[in-house]
Amino acid sequence: MEMIRVSSSSQPSKVAGALTSLLRTHDEVQIQVIGAAALNQAMKAIAIARGYLAPGGNDIYCIPSFFDLTIDDQVVTSLRINVQIH
């Protein structure tokens, strides 16, 4: 499964373009974020990507989950969003 990492400084339109491109070739794409600001950018990107895919009769579904990462010997909780096209 392909993964996109989104940060608080990611541009939603660019993430949406990448997400749309990946969804056209893969059944599922995973987005990983750490923090509220990154989640905000990711959700904007998902909404934009949905607009790109809707004219073709496609819709997307999101399944969120928590995932613990170890960064510099500290455990950080990230959010992973599995995005599927239907």
N, CA, C and O atoms as a Maestro MAE file, in Angstrom:
{
 s_m_m2io_version
 :::
 2.0.0
}

f_m_ct {
 s_m_title
 :::
 protein
 m_atom[344] {
  # First column is atom index #
  i_m_mmod_type
  r_m_x_coord
  r_m_y_coord
  r_m_z_coord
  i_m_residue_number
  s_m_chain_name
  s_m_pdb_residue_name
  s_m_pdb_atom_name
  i_m_atomic_number
  :::
  1 25 0.844 -1.170 0.000 1 A "MET " " N  " 7
  2 3 0.000 0.000 0.000 1 A "MET " " CA " 6
  3 2 0.895 1.239 0.000 1 A "MET " " C  " 6
  4 15 1.888 1.304 0.725 1 A "MET " " O  " 8
  5 25 0.532 2.198 -0.808 2 A "GLU " " N  " 7
  6 3 1.277 3.452 -0.879 2 A "GLU " " CA " 6
  7 2 0.958 4.323 0.337 2 A "GLU " " C  " 6
  8 15 -0.157 4.288 0.858 2 A "GLU " " O  " 8
  9 25 1.947 5.105 0.786 3 A "MET " " N  " 7
  10 3 1.743 5.986 1.927 3 A "MET " " CA " 6
  11 2 2.174 7.409 1.576 3 A "MET " " C  " 6
  12 15 3.203 7.633 0.940 3 A "MET " " O  " 8
  13 25 1.352 8.361 2.012 4 A "ILE " " N  " 7
  14 3 1.673 9.773 1.883 4 A "ILE " " CA " 6
  15 2 1.817 10.315 3.298 4 A "ILE " " C  " 6
  16 15 0.935 10.111 4.133 4 A "ILE " " O  " 8
  17 25 2.904 10.993 3.569 5 A "ARG " " N  " 7
  18 3 3.090 11.640 4.867 5 A "ARG " " CA " 6
  19 2 2.760 13.112 4.712 5 A "ARG " " C  " 6
  20 15 3.311 13.793 3.847 5 A "ARG " " O  " 8
  21 25 1.860 13.600 5.552 6 A "VAL " " N  " 7
  22 3 1.414 14.985 5.482 6 A "VAL " " CA " 6
  23 2 1.850 15.702 6.749 6 A "VAL " " C  " 6
  24 15 1.669 15.192 7.855 6 A "VAL " " O  " 8
  25 25 2.422 16.882 6.584 7 A "SER " " N  " 7
  26 3 2.840 17.694 7.725 7 A "SER " " CA " 6
  27 2 2.001 18.970 7.774 7 A "SER " " C  " 6
  28 15 1.171 19.223 6.900 7 A "SER " " O  " 8
  29 25 2.236 19.752 8.800 8 A "SER " " N  " 7
  30 3 1.475 20.996 8.956 8 A "SER " " CA " 6
  31 2 1.802 22.001 7.858 8 A "SER " " C  " 6
  32 15 1.014 22.910 7.598 8 A "SER " " O  " 8
  33 25 2.954 21.849 7.212 9 A "SER " " N  " 7
  34 3 3.338 22.781 6.148 9 A "SER " " CA " 6
  35 2 3.018 22.253 4.746 9 A "SER " " C  " 6
  36 15 3.328 22.916 3.757 9 A "SER " " O  " 8
  37 25 2.405 21.075 4.648 10 A "SER " " N  " 7
  38 3 2.034 20.509 3.342 10 A "SER " " CA " 6
  39 2 0.939 21.353 2.700 10 A "SER " " C  " 6
  40 15 0.048 21.861 3.381 10 A "SER " " O  " 8
  41 25 1.018 21.495 1.390 11 A "GLN " " N  " 7
  42 3 0.000 22.238 0.650 11 A "GLN " " CA " 6
  43 2 -1.117 21.273 0.261 11 A "GLN " " C  " 6
  44 15 -0.876 20.313 -0.471 11 A "GLN " " O  " 8
  45 25 -2.345 21.519 0.747 12 A "PRO " " N  " 7
  46 3 -3.444 20.581 0.491 12 A "PRO " " CA " 6
  47 2 -3.681 20.287 -0.989 12 A "PRO " " C  " 6
  48 15 -3.997 19.150 -1.340 12 A "PRO " " O  " 8
  49 25 -3.535 21.275 -1.855 13 A "SER " " N  " 7
  50 3 -3.787 21.040 -3.276 13 A "SER " " CA " 6
  51 2 -2.758 20.083 -3.875 13 A "SER " " C  " 6
  52 15 -3.101 19.262 -4.726 13 A "SER " " O  " 8
  53 25 -1.507 20.182 -3.442 14 A "LYS " " N  " 7
  54 3 -0.473 19.271 -3.949 14 A "LYS " " CA " 6
  55 2 -0.673 17.862 -3.390 14 A "LYS " " C  " 6
  56 15 -0.496 16.876 -4.106 14 A "LYS " " O  " 8
  57 25 -1.038 17.771 -2.121 15 A "VAL " " N  " 7
  58 3 -1.314 16.462 -1.532 15 A "VAL " " CA " 6
  59 2 -2.520 15.836 -2.227 15 A "VAL " " C  " 6
  60 15 -2.534 14.633 -2.487 15 A "VAL " " O  " 8
  61 25 -3.531 16.649 -2.528 16 A "ALA " " N  " 7
  62 3 -4.728 16.152 -3.209 16 A "ALA " " CA " 6
  63 2 -4.386 15.617 -4.588 16 A "ALA " " C  " 6
  64 15 -4.923 14.588 -4.998 16 A "ALA " " O  " 8
  65 25 -3.510 16.290 -5.307 17 A "GLY " " N  " 7
  66 3 -3.088 15.813 -6.622 17 A "GLY " " CA " 6
  67 2 -2.378 14.480 -6.531 17 A "GLY " " C  " 6
  68 15 -2.630 13.575 -7.326 17 A "GLY " " O  " 8
  69 25 -1.484 14.361 -5.552 18 A "ALA " " N  " 7
  70 3 -0.768 13.098 -5.356 18 A "ALA " " CA " 6
  71 2 -1.729 11.993 -4.944 18 A "ALA " " C  " 6
  72 15 -1.636 10.871 -5.441 18 A "ALA " " O  " 8
  73 25 -2.646 12.302 -4.045 19 A "LEU " " N  " 7
  74 3 -3.626 11.322 -3.582 19 A "LEU " " CA " 6
  75 2 -4.512 10.850 -4.726 19 A "LEU " " C  " 6
  76 15 -4.761 9.653 -4.865 19 A "LEU " " O  " 8
  77 25 -4.983 11.771 -5.537 20 A "THR " " N  " 7
  78 3 -5.836 11.431 -6.675 20 A "THR " " CA " 6
  79 2 -5.094 10.525 -7.653 20 A "THR " " C  " 6
  80 15 -5.636 9.525 -8.123 20 A "THR " " O  " 8
  81 25 -3.857 10.886 -7.949 21 A "SER " " N  " 7
  82 3 -3.048 10.080 -8.875 21 A "SER " " CA " 6
  83 2 -2.845 8.661 -8.343 21 A "SER " " C  " 6
  84 15 -2.975 7.689 -9.087 21 A "SER " " O  " 8
  85 25 -2.527 8.551 -7.058 22 A "LEU " " N  " 7
  86 3 -2.317 7.229 -6.468 22 A "LEU " " CA " 6
  87 2 -3.604 6.416 -6.421 22 A "LEU " " C  " 6
  88 15 -3.584 5.208 -6.655 22 A "LEU " " O  " 8
  89 25 -4.719 7.069 -6.121 23 A "LEU " " N  " 7
  90 3 -5.990 6.350 -6.046 23 A "LEU " " CA " 6
  91 2 -6.443 5.837 -7.410 23 A "LEU " " C  " 6
  92 15 -7.181 4.855 -7.490 23 A "LEU " " O  " 8
  93 25 -6.010 6.489 -8.471 24 A "ARG " " N  " 7
  94 3 -6.382 6.020 -9.805 24 A "ARG " " CA " 6
  95 2 -5.628 4.756 -10.199 24 A "ARG " " C  " 6
  96 15 -6.052 4.037 -11.104 24 A "ARG " " O  " 8
  97 25 -4.500 4.478 -9.518 25 A "THR " " N  " 7
  98 3 -3.707 3.294 -9.840 25 A "THR " " CA " 6
  99 2 -3.680 2.252 -8.727 25 A "THR " " C  " 6
  100 15 -3.250 1.120 -8.949 25 A "THR " " O  " 8
  101 25 -4.137 2.628 -7.528 26 A "HIS " " N  " 7
  102 3 -4.153 1.715 -6.382 26 A "HIS " " CA " 6
  103 2 -5.543 1.715 -5.760 26 A "HIS " " C  " 6
  104 15 -6.271 2.704 -5.850 26 A "HIS " " O  " 8
  105 25 -5.903 0.614 -5.137 27 A "ASP " " N  " 7
  106 3 -7.208 0.521 -4.478 27 A "ASP " " CA " 6
  107 2 -7.263 1.325 -3.193 27 A "ASP " " C  " 6
  108 15 -8.327 1.797 -2.791 27 A "ASP " " O  " 8
  109 25 -6.113 1.479 -2.550 28 A "GLU " " N  " 7
  110 3 -6.082 2.100 -1.230 28 A "GLU " " CA " 6
  111 2 -4.763 2.845 -1.041 28 A "GLU " " C  " 6
  112 15 -3.707 2.379 -1.469 28 A "GLU " " O  " 8
  113 25 -4.838 3.999 -0.400 29 A "VAL " " N  " 7
  114 3 -3.662 4.803 -0.091 29 A "VAL " " CA " 6
  115 2 -3.742 5.170 1.385 29 A "VAL " " C  " 6
  116 15 -4.822 5.446 1.908 29 A "VAL " " O  " 8
  117 25 -2.598 5.171 2.044 30 A "GLN " " N  " 7
  118 3 -2.567 5.513 3.459 30 A "GLN " " CA " 6
  119 2 -1.924 6.885 3.630 30 A "GLN " " C  " 6
  120 15 -0.887 7.181 3.039 30 A "GLN " " O  " 8
  121 25 -2.561 7.712 4.450 31 A "ILE " " N  " 7
  122 3 -2.030 9.025 4.784 31 A "ILE " " CA " 6
  123 2 -1.617 8.981 6.248 31 A "ILE " " C  " 6
  124 15 -2.383 8.525 7.096 31 A "ILE " " O  " 8
  125 25 -0.413 9.450 6.548 32 A "GLN " " N  " 7
  126 3 0.074 9.473 7.930 32 A "GLN " " CA " 6
  127 2 0.289 10.911 8.364 32 A "GLN " " C  " 6
  128 15 0.909 11.699 7.649 32 A "GLN " " O  " 8
  129 25 -0.231 11.254 9.549 33 A "VAL " " N  " 7
  130 3 -0.066 12.599 10.094 33 A "VAL " " CA " 6
  131 2 0.330 12.494 11.568 33 A "VAL " " C  " 6
  132 15 0.014 11.522 12.254 33 A "VAL " " O  " 8
  133 25 1.024 13.522 12.020 34 A "ILE " " N  " 7
  134 3 1.331 13.672 13.440 34 A "ILE " " CA " 6
  135 2 0.934 15.086 13.822 34 A "ILE " " C  " 6
  136 15 1.533 16.054 13.353 34 A "ILE " " O  " 8
  137 25 -0.064 15.205 14.666 35 A "GLY " " N  " 7
  138 3 -0.495 16.510 15.150 35 A "GLY " " CA " 6
  139 2 -1.739 17.034 14.468 35 A "GLY " " C  " 6
  140 15 -2.098 16.624 13.364 35 A "GLY " " O  " 8
  141 25 -2.383 17.950 15.160 36 A "ALA " " N  " 7
  142 3 -3.653 18.506 14.694 36 A "ALA " " CA " 6
  143 2 -3.512 19.331 13.419 36 A "ALA " " C  " 6
  144 15 -4.367 19.253 12.536 36 A "ALA " " O  " 8
  145 25 -2.452 20.113 13.313 37 A "ALA " " N  " 7
  146 3 -2.267 20.952 12.126 37 A "ALA " " CA " 6
  147 2 -2.046 20.094 10.880 37 A "ALA " " C  " 6
  148 15 -2.553 20.415 9.805 37 A "ALA " " O  " 8
  149 25 -1.295 19.011 11.023 38 A "ALA " " N  " 7
  150 3 -1.072 18.099 9.894 38 A "ALA " " CA " 6
  151 2 -2.373 17.396 9.517 38 A "ALA " " C  " 6
  152 15 -2.657 17.199 8.335 38 A "ALA " " O  " 8
  153 25 -3.157 17.020 10.517 39 A "LEU " " N  " 7
  154 3 -4.452 16.393 10.243 39 A "LEU " " CA " 6
  155 2 -5.362 17.353 9.488 39 A "LEU " " C  " 6
  156 15 -6.081 16.940 8.578 39 A "LEU " " O  " 8
  157 25 -5.337 18.617 9.855 40 A "ASN " " N  " 7
  158 3 -6.132 19.630 9.162 40 A "ASN " " CA " 6
  159 2 -5.757 19.705 7.683 40 A "ASN " " C  " 6
  160 15 -6.635 19.746 6.822 40 A "ASN " " O  " 8
  161 25 -4.457 19.724 7.386 41 A "GLN " " N  " 7
  162 3 -4.005 19.782 5.999 41 A "GLN " " CA " 6
  163 2 -4.413 18.517 5.243 41 A "GLN " " C  " 6
  164 15 -4.804 18.585 4.078 41 A "GLN " " O  " 8
  165 25 -4.321 17.373 5.902 42 A "ALA " " N  " 7
  166 3 -4.686 16.106 5.263 42 A "ALA " " CA " 6
  167 2 -6.176 16.067 4.935 42 A "ALA " " C  " 6
  168 15 -6.559 15.614 3.857 42 A "ALA " " O  " 8
  169 25 -7.013 16.534 5.849 43 A "MET " " N  " 7
  170 3 -8.461 16.508 5.610 43 A "MET " " CA " 6
  171 2 -8.844 17.456 4.483 43 A "MET " " C  " 6
  172 15 -9.730 17.145 3.687 43 A "MET " " O  " 8
  173 25 -8.192 18.597 4.406 44 A "LYS " " N  " 7
  174 3 -8.424 19.510 3.276 44 A "LYS " " CA " 6
  175 2 -8.060 18.810 1.962 44 A "LYS " " C  " 6
  176 15 -8.797 18.891 0.979 44 A "LYS " " O  " 8
  177 25 -6.922 18.127 1.961 45 A "ALA " " N  " 7
  178 3 -6.470 17.425 0.756 45 A "ALA " " CA " 6
  179 2 -7.450 16.332 0.357 45 A "ALA " " C  " 6
  180 15 -7.717 16.149 -0.831 45 A "ALA " " O  " 8
  181 25 -7.988 15.607 1.326 46 A "ILE " " N  " 7
  182 3 -8.961 14.559 1.024 46 A "ILE " " CA " 6
  183 2 -10.220 15.161 0.411 46 A "ILE " " C  " 6
  184 15 -10.772 14.610 -0.541 46 A "ILE " " O  " 8
  185 25 -10.675 16.282 0.948 47 A "ALA " " N  " 7
  186 3 -11.860 16.944 0.405 47 A "ALA " " CA " 6
  187 2 -11.616 17.419 -1.033 47 A "ALA " " C  " 6
  188 15 -12.490 17.286 -1.889 47 A "ALA " " O  " 8
  189 25 -10.441 17.964 -1.290 48 A "ILE " " N  " 7
  190 3 -10.100 18.418 -2.645 48 A "ILE " " CA " 6
  191 2 -10.024 17.226 -3.599 48 A "ILE " " C  " 6
  192 15 -10.545 17.286 -4.712 48 A "ILE " " O  " 8
  193 25 -9.375 16.145 -3.163 49 A "ALA " " N  " 7
  194 3 -9.252 14.940 -3.997 49 A "ALA " " CA " 6
  195 2 -10.622 14.362 -4.314 49 A "ALA " " C  " 6
  196 15 -10.856 13.885 -5.424 49 A "ALA " " O  " 8
  197 25 -11.515 14.403 -3.355 50 A "ARG " " N  " 7
  198 3 -12.882 13.911 -3.592 50 A "ARG " " CA " 6
  199 2 -13.535 14.708 -4.721 50 A "ARG " " C  " 6
  200 15 -14.236 14.145 -5.562 50 A "ARG " " O  " 8
  201 25 -13.302 16.009 -4.733 51 A "GLY " " N  " 7
  202 3 -13.823 16.853 -5.816 51 A "GLY " " CA " 6
  203 2 -13.226 16.506 -7.161 51 A "GLY " " C  " 6
  204 15 -13.909 16.590 -8.182 51 A "GLY " " O  " 8
  205 25 -11.963 16.117 -7.181 52 A "TYR " " N  " 7
  206 3 -11.321 15.705 -8.436 52 A "TYR " " CA " 6
  207 2 -11.900 14.397 -8.961 52 A "TYR " " C  " 6
  208 15 -12.033 14.218 -10.172 52 A "TYR " " O  " 8
  209 25 -12.246 13.479 -8.052 53 A "LEU " " N  " 7
  210 3 -12.703 12.149 -8.449 53 A "LEU " " CA " 6
  211 2 -14.207 12.068 -8.713 53 A "LEU " " C  " 6
  212 15 -14.656 11.188 -9.447 53 A "LEU " " O  " 8
  213 25 -14.981 12.964 -8.132 54 A "ALA " " N  " 7
  214 3 -16.439 12.902 -8.225 54 A "ALA " " CA " 6
  215 2 -16.977 12.966 -9.653 54 A "ALA " " C  " 6
  216 15 -17.908 12.224 -9.965 54 A "ALA " " O  " 8
  217 25 -16.443 13.809 -10.538 55 A "PRO " " N  " 7
  218 3 -16.988 13.853 -11.896 55 A "PRO " " CA " 6
  219 2 -16.908 12.519 -12.640 55 A "PRO " " C  " 6
  220 15 -17.687 12.280 -13.563 55 A "PRO " " O  " 8
  221 25 -15.986 11.660 -12.253 56 A "GLY " " N  " 7
  222 3 -15.852 10.345 -12.873 56 A "GLY " " CA " 6
  223 2 -16.745 9.299 -12.232 56 A "GLY " " C  " 6
  224 15 -16.663 8.118 -12.568 56 A "GLY " " O  " 8
  225 25 -17.595 9.723 -11.314 57 A "GLY " " N  " 7
  226 3 -18.506 8.786 -10.658 57 A "GLY " " CA " 6
  227 2 -17.885 8.043 -9.491 57 A "GLY " " C  " 6
  228 15 -18.454 7.068 -9.000 57 A "GLY " " O  " 8
  229 25 -16.727 8.493 -9.045 58 A "ASN " " N  " 7
  230 3 -16.041 7.830 -7.926 58 A "ASN " " CA " 6
  231 2 -16.225 8.622 -6.640 58 A "ASN " " C  " 6
  232 15 -16.398 9.840 -6.658 58 A "ASN " " O  " 8
  233 25 -16.185 7.913 -5.540 59 A "ASP " " N  " 7
  234 3 -16.210 8.546 -4.233 59 A "ASP " " CA " 6
  235 2 -15.123 7.894 -3.389 59 A "ASP " " C  " 6
  236 15 -14.652 6.804 -3.714 59 A "ASP " " O  " 8
  237 25 -14.729 8.546 -2.321 60 A "ILE " " N  " 7
  238 3 -13.692 7.989 -1.471 60 A "ILE " " CA " 6
  239 2 -14.206 7.808 -0.048 60 A "ILE " " C  " 6
  240 15 -15.083 8.535 0.419 60 A "ILE " " O  " 8
  241 25 -13.635 6.823 0.619 61 A "TYR " " N  " 7
  242 3 -13.965 6.507 2.003 61 A "TYR " " CA " 6
  243 2 -12.678 6.549 2.815 61 A "TYR " " C  " 6
  244 15 -11.614 6.165 2.329 61 A "TYR " " O  " 8
  245 25 -12.784 7.015 4.047 62 A "CYS " " N  " 7
  246 3 -11.627 7.121 4.926 62 A "CYS " " CA " 6
  247 2 -11.827 6.268 6.167 62 A "CYS " " C  " 6
  248 15 -12.900 6.271 6.771 62 A "CYS " " O  " 8
  249 25 -10.789 5.543 6.537 63 A "ILE " " N  " 7
  250 3 -10.807 4.716 7.742 63 A "ILE " " CA " 6
  251 2 -9.609 5.144 8.592 63 A "ILE " " C  " 6
  252 15 -8.470 4.809 8.266 63 A "ILE " " O  " 8
  253 25 -9.858 5.886 9.688 64 A "PRO " " N  " 7
  254 3 -8.747 6.342 10.528 64 A "PRO " " CA " 6
  255 2 -8.326 5.300 11.565 64 A "PRO " " C  " 6
  256 15 -9.136 4.485 12.006 64 A "PRO " " O  " 8
  257 25 -7.057 5.341 11.944 65 A "SER " " N  " 7
  258 3 -6.550 4.485 13.022 65 A "SER " " CA " 6
  259 2 -5.328 5.158 13.642 65 A "SER " " C  " 6
  260 15 -4.670 5.985 13.009 65 A "SER " " O  " 8
  261 25 -5.038 4.794 14.880 66 A "PHE " " N  " 7
  262 3 -3.853 5.301 15.562 66 A "PHE " " CA " 6
  263 2 -2.688 4.351 15.341 66 A "PHE " " C  " 6
  264 15 -2.875 3.142 15.203 66 A "PHE " " O  " 8
  265 25 -1.481 4.912 15.311 67 A "PHE " " N  " 7
  266 3 -0.281 4.112 15.130 67 A "PHE " " CA " 6
  267 2 0.844 4.759 15.926 67 A "PHE " " C  " 6
  268 15 1.100 5.954 15.779 67 A "PHE " " O  " 8
  269 25 1.511 3.988 16.758 68 A "ASP " " N  " 7
  270 3 2.624 4.499 17.556 68 A "ASP " " CA " 6
  271 2 3.925 4.401 16.773 68 A "ASP " " C  " 6
  272 15 4.257 3.351 16.222 68 A "ASP " " O  " 8
  273 25 4.652 5.503 16.731 69 A "LEU " " N  " 7
  274 3 5.955 5.581 16.083 69 A "LEU " " CA " 6
  275 2 7.008 5.868 17.140 69 A "LEU " " C  " 6
  276 15 6.713 6.508 18.149 69 A "LEU " " O  " 8
  277 25 8.220 5.407 16.925 70 A "THR " " N  " 7
  278 3 9.326 5.758 17.807 70 A "THR " " CA " 6
  279 2 10.229 6.733 17.062 70 A "THR " " C  " 6
  280 15 10.832 6.394 16.044 70 A "THR " " O  " 8
  281 25 10.307 7.944 17.589 71 A "ILE " " N  " 7
  282 3 11.122 8.992 16.983 71 A "ILE " " CA " 6
  283 2 12.083 9.489 18.058 71 A "ILE " " C  " 6
  284 15 11.649 9.985 19.098 71 A "ILE " " O  " 8
  285 25 13.382 9.359 17.814 72 A "ASP " " N  " 7
  286 3 14.407 9.768 18.789 72 A "ASP " " CA " 6
  287 2 14.151 9.161 20.164 72 A "ASP " " C  " 6
  288 15 14.177 9.867 21.171 72 A "ASP " " O  " 8
  289 25 13.909 7.875 20.206 73 A "ASP " " N  " 7
  290 3 13.666 7.116 21.435 73 A "ASP " " CA " 6
  291 2 12.422 7.557 22.202 73 A "ASP " " C  " 6
  292 15 12.291 7.255 23.389 73 A "ASP " " O  " 8
  293 25 11.515 8.262 21.544 74 A "GLN " " N  " 7
  294 3 10.248 8.642 22.158 74 A "GLN " " CA " 6
  295 2 9.115 8.065 21.329 74 A "GLN " " C  " 6
  296 15 9.170 8.053 20.099 74 A "GLN " " O  " 8
  297 25 8.093 7.589 22.014 75 A "VAL " " N  " 7
  298 3 6.927 7.058 21.318 75 A "VAL " " CA " 6
  299 2 5.967 8.205 21.027 75 A "VAL " " C  " 6
  300 15 5.558 8.936 21.929 75 A "VAL " " O  " 8
  301 25 5.618 8.349 19.756 76 A "VAL " " N  " 7
  302 3 4.712 9.399 19.297 76 A "VAL " " CA " 6
  303 2 3.518 8.716 18.643 76 A "VAL " " C  " 6
  304 15 3.679 7.784 17.855 76 A "VAL " " O  " 8
  305 25 2.340 9.178 18.970 77 A "THR " " N  " 7
  306 3 1.139 8.613 18.363 77 A "THR " " CA " 6
  307 2 0.807 9.383 17.094 77 A "THR " " C  " 6
  308 15 0.637 10.603 17.113 77 A "THR " " O  " 8
  309 25 0.720 8.655 16.004 78 A "SER " " N  " 7
  310 3 0.337 9.265 14.730 78 A "SER " " CA " 6
  311 2 -1.059 8.783 14.368 78 A "SER " " C  " 6
  312 15 -1.587 7.841 14.958 78 A "SER " " O  " 8
  313 25 -1.623 9.434 13.412 79 A "LEU " " N  " 7
  314 3 -2.930 9.020 12.885 79 A "LEU " " CA " 6
  315 2 -2.706 8.567 11.459 79 A "LEU " " C  " 6
  316 15 -2.097 9.280 10.662 79 A "LEU " " O  " 8
  317 25 -3.192 7.392 11.139 80 A "ARG " " N  " 7
  318 3 -3.128 6.883 9.764 80 A "ARG " " CA " 6
  319 2 -4.540 6.809 9.219 80 A "ARG " " C  " 6
  320 15 -5.444 6.269 9.856 80 A "ARG " " O  " 8
  321 25 -4.711 7.358 8.037 81 A "ILE " " N  " 7
  322 3 -6.012 7.384 7.389 81 A "ILE " " CA " 6
  323 2 -5.908 6.547 6.128 81 A "ILE " " C  " 6
  324 15 -5.191 6.908 5.194 81 A "ILE " " O  " 8
  325 25 -6.621 5.432 6.099 82 A "ASN " " N  " 7
  326 3 -6.676 4.626 4.883 82 A "ASN " " CA " 6
  327 2 -7.766 5.208 4.004 82 A "ASN " " C  " 6
  328 15 -8.924 5.297 4.412 82 A "ASN " " O  " 8
  329 25 -7.393 5.603 2.796 83 A "VAL " " N  " 7
  330 3 -8.322 6.212 1.853 83 A "VAL " " CA " 6
  331 2 -8.573 5.207 0.732 83 A "VAL " " C  " 6
  332 15 -7.637 4.728 0.092 83 A "VAL " " O  " 8
  333 25 -9.836 4.897 0.505 84 A "GLN " " N  " 7
  334 3 -10.219 3.933 -0.530 84 A "GLN " " CA " 6
  335 2 -11.133 4.595 -1.532 84 A "GLN " " C  " 6
  336 15 -11.924 5.472 -1.187 84 A "GLN " " O  " 8
  337 25 -11.019 4.169 -2.776 85 A "ILE " " N  " 7
  338 3 -11.885 4.701 -3.830 85 A "ILE " " CA " 6
  339 2 -13.026 3.704 -4.090 85 A "ILE " " C  " 6
  340 15 -12.803 2.494 -4.136 85 A "ILE " " O  " 8
  341 25 -14.225 4.215 -4.257 86 A "HIS " " N  " 7
  342 3 -15.398 3.385 -4.558 86 A "HIS " " CA " 6
  343 2 -16.217 4.044 -5.633 86 A "HIS " " C  " 6
  344 15 -17.250 3.510 -6.036 86 A "HIS " " O  " 8
  :::
 }
 m_bond[343] {
  # First column is bond index #
  i_m_from
  i_m_to
  i_m_order
  :::
  1 1 2 1
  2 2 3 1
  3 3 4 2
  4 3 5 1
  5 5 6 1
  6 6 7 1
  7 7 8 2
  8 7 9 1
  9 9 10 1
  10 10 11 1
  11 11 12 2
  12 11 13 1
  13 13 14 1
  14 14 15 1
  15 15 16 2
  16 15 17 1
  17 17 18 1
  18 18 19 1
  19 19 20 2
  20 19 21 1
  21 21 22 1
  22 22 23 1
  23 23 24 2
  24 23 25 1
  25 25 26 1
  26 26 27 1
  27 27 28 2
  28 27 29 1
  29 29 30 1
  30 30 31 1
  31 31 32 2
  32 31 33 1
  33 33 34 1
  34 34 35 1
  35 35 36 2
  36 35 37 1
  37 37 38 1
  38 38 39 1
  39 39 40 2
  40 39 41 1
  41 41 42 1
  42 42 43 1
  43 43 44 2
  44 43 45 1
  45 45 46 1
  46 46 47 1
  47 47 48 2
  48 47 49 1
  49 49 50 1
  50 50 51 1
  51 51 52 2
  52 51 53 1
  53 53 54 1
  54 54 55 1
  55 55 56 2
  56 55 57 1
  57 57 58 1
  58 58 59 1
  59 59 60 2
  60 59 61 1
  61 61 62 1
  62 62 63 1
  63 63 64 2
  64 63 65 1
  65 65 66 1
  66 66 67 1
  67 67 68 2
  68 67 69 1
  69 69 70 1
  70 70 71 1
  71 71 72 2
  72 71 73 1
  73 73 74 1
  74 74 75 1
  75 75 76 2
  76 75 77 1
  77 77 78 1
  78 78 79 1
  79 79 80 2
  80 79 81 1
  81 81 82 1
  82 82 83 1
  83 83 84 2
  84 83 85 1
  85 85 86 1
  86 86 87 1
  87 87 88 2
  88 87 89 1
  89 89 90 1
  90 90 91 1
  91 91 92 2
  92 91 93 1
  93 93 94 1
  94 94 95 1
  95 95 96 2
  96 95 97 1
  97 97 98 1
  98 98 99 1
  99 99 100 2
  100 99 101 1
  101 101 102 1
  102 102 103 1
  103 103 104 2
  104 103 105 1
  105 105 106 1
  106 106 107 1
  107 107 108 2
  108 107 109 1
  109 109 110 1
  110 110 111 1
  111 111 112 2
  112 111 113 1
  113 113 114 1
  114 114 115 1
  115 115 116 2
  116 115 117 1
  117 117 118 1
  118 118 119 1
  119 119 120 2
  120 119 121 1
  121 121 122 1
  122 122 123 1
  123 123 124 2
  124 123 125 1
  125 125 126 1
  126 126 127 1
  127 127 128 2
  128 127 129 1
  129 129 130 1
  130 130 131 1
  131 131 132 2
  132 131 133 1
  133 133 134 1
  134 134 135 1
  135 135 136 2
  136 135 137 1
  137 137 138 1
  138 138 139 1
  139 139 140 2
  140 139 141 1
  141 141 142 1
  142 142 143 1
  143 143 144 2
  144 143 145 1
  145 145 146 1
  146 146 147 1
  147 147 148 2
  148 147 149 1
  149 149 150 1
  150 150 151 1
  151 151 152 2
  152 151 153 1
  153 153 154 1
  154 154 155 1
  155 155 156 2
  156 155 157 1
  157 157 158 1
  158 158 159 1
  159 159 160 2
  160 159 161 1
  161 161 162 1
  162 162 163 1
  163 163 164 2
  164 163 165 1
  165 165 166 1
  166 166 167 1
  167 167 168 2
  168 167 169 1
  169 169 170 1
  170 170 171 1
  171 171 172 2
  172 171 173 1
  173 173 174 1
  174 174 175 1
  175 175 176 2
  176 175 177 1
  177 177 178 1
  178 178 179 1
  179 179 180 2
  180 179 181 1
  181 181 182 1
  182 182 183 1
  183 183 184 2
  184 183 185 1
  185 185 186 1
  186 186 187 1
  187 187 188 2
  188 187 189 1
  189 189 190 1
  190 190 191 1
  191 191 192 2
  192 191 193 1
  193 193 194 1
  194 194 195 1
  195 195 196 2
  196 195 197 1
  197 197 198 1
  198 198 199 1
  199 199 200 2
  200 199 201 1
  201 201 202 1
  202 202 203 1
  203 203 204 2
  204 203 205 1
  205 205 206 1
  206 206 207 1
  207 207 208 2
  208 207 209 1
  209 209 210 1
  210 210 211 1
  211 211 212 2
  212 211 213 1
  213 213 214 1
  214 214 215 1
  215 215 216 2
  216 215 217 1
  217 217 218 1
  218 218 219 1
  219 219 220 2
  220 219 221 1
  221 221 222 1
  222 222 223 1
  223 223 224 2
  224 223 225 1
  225 225 226 1
  226 226 227 1
  227 227 228 2
  228 227 229 1
  229 229 230 1
  230 230 231 1
  231 231 232 2
  232 231 233 1
  233 233 234 1
  234 234 235 1
  235 235 236 2
  236 235 237 1
  237 237 238 1
  238 238 239 1
  239 239 240 2
  240 239 241 1
  241 241 242 1
  242 242 243 1
  243 243 244 2
  244 243 245 1
  245 245 246 1
  246 246 247 1
  247 247 248 2
  248 247 249 1
  249 249 250 1
  250 250 251 1
  251 251 252 2
  252 251 253 1
  253 253 254 1
  254 254 255 1
  255 255 256 2
  256 255 257 1
  257 257 258 1
  258 258 259 1
  259 259 260 2
  260 259 261 1
  261 261 262 1
  262 262 263 1
  263 263 264 2
  264 263 265 1
  265 265 266 1
  266 266 267 1
  267 267 268 2
  268 267 269 1
  269 269 270 1
  270 270 271 1
  271 271 272 2
  272 271 273 1
  273 273 274 1
  274 274 275 1
  275 275 276 2
  276 275 277 1
  277 277 278 1
  278 278 279 1
  279 279 280 2
  280 279 281 1
  281 281 282 1
  282 282 283 1
  283 283 284 2
  284 283 285 1
  285 285 286 1
  286 286 287 1
  287 287 288 2
  288 287 289 1
  289 289 290 1
  290 290 291 1
  291 291 292 2
  292 291 293 1
  293 293 294 1
  294 294 295 1
  295 295 296 2
  296 295 297 1
  297 297 298 1
  298 298 299 1
  299 299 300 2
  300 299 301 1
  301 301 302 1
  302 302 303 1
  303 303 304 2
  304 303 305 1
  305 305 306 1
  306 306 307 1
  307 307 308 2
  308 307 309 1
  309 309 310 1
  310 310 311 1
  311 311 312 2
  312 311 313 1
  313 313 314 1
  314 314 315 1
  315 315 316 2
  316 315 317 1
  317 317 318 1
  318 318 319 1
  319 319 320 2
  320 319 321 1
  321 321 322 1
  322 322 323 1
  323 323 324 2
  324 323 325 1
  325 325 326 1
  326 326 327 1
  327 327 328 2
  328 327 329 1
  329 329 330 1
  330 330 331 1
  331 331 332 2
  332 331 333 1
  333 333 334 1
  334 334 335 1
  335 335 336 2
  336 335 337 1
  337 337 338 1
  338 338 339 1
  339 339 340 2
  340 339 341 1
  341 341 342 1
  342 342 343 1
  343 343 344 2
  :::
 }
}
